[in-house]
Amino acid sequence: MSDNARRKVAIVLFNLGGPDGPDAVQPFLFNLFNDPAIIRLPNPLRWLIAKIISSRRAPV
């Protein structure tokens, strides 16, 4: 086997907590998606994407 075939893969799971109630869902999602570790884009684009995702997903 080559070195590429034996490459190990790991999955790390984190408990990020969650919103306390329905009114806290949108700010929670915005903070999550505005994190540069989640979406690796420059700040104006990351902020816009976080705003769009959080405003569309919060009602659901």
C-alpha distance (Angstrom), angle and dihedral (degrees) to the residues before:
residue distance angle dihedral
M1 . . .
S2 3.75 . .
D3 3.81 123.1 .
N4 3.81 90.5 -105.2
A5 3.79 92.1 56.6
R6 3.82 91.6 53.9
R7 3.79 96.2 47.3
K8 3.80 111.5 135.2
V9 3.79 121.2 -131.9
A10 3.79 125.0 -159.2
I11 3.78 131.6 -166.4
V12 3.79 119.4 -153.7
L13 3.80 119.8 -160.5
F14 3.78 122.5 -160.1
N15 3.77 130.4 -167.5
L16 3.80 102.9 -138.6
G17 3.76 95.3 178.7
G18 3.74 117.7 -131.2
P19 3.77 146.4 -122.5
D20 3.81 119.6 -58.6
G21 3.79 94.7 -135.7
P22 3.80 144.8 -13.6
D23 3.82 93.4 -74.3
A24 3.80 91.0 55.9
V25 3.83 96.3 54.0
Q26 3.82 97.6 85.2
P27 3.83 95.9 48.2
F28 3.82 90.0 45.0
L29 3.81 92.5 52.5
F30 3.80 91.9 44.6
N31 3.81 92.0 52.6
L32 3.80 90.7 46.4
F33 3.81 96.2 51.3
N34 3.80 94.3 38.3
D35 3.81 89.4 62.3
P36 3.83 110.2 108.6
A37 3.81 89.5 -140.7
I38 3.82 89.2 62.2
I39 3.82 100.7 40.3
R40 3.79 113.9 24.1
L41 3.78 101.9 -155.6
P42 3.81 133.1 113.5
N43 3.79 113.4 -78.9
P44 3.82 101.4 -100.3
L45 3.81 91.8 52.1
R46 3.81 94.2 41.1
W47 3.83 90.6 49.9
L48 3.81 91.4 50.3
I49 3.81 93.8 48.0
A50 3.81 91.3 46.6
K51 3.82 89.9 50.4
I52 3.81 92.6 49.7
I53 3.81 95.0 45.9
S54 3.81 94.8 45.1
S55 3.79 94.7 46.9
R56 3.80 92.9 48.5
R57 3.79 97.7 42.2
A58 3.82 100.0 41.0
P59 3.83 95.8 74.0
V60 3.80 91.2 51.7
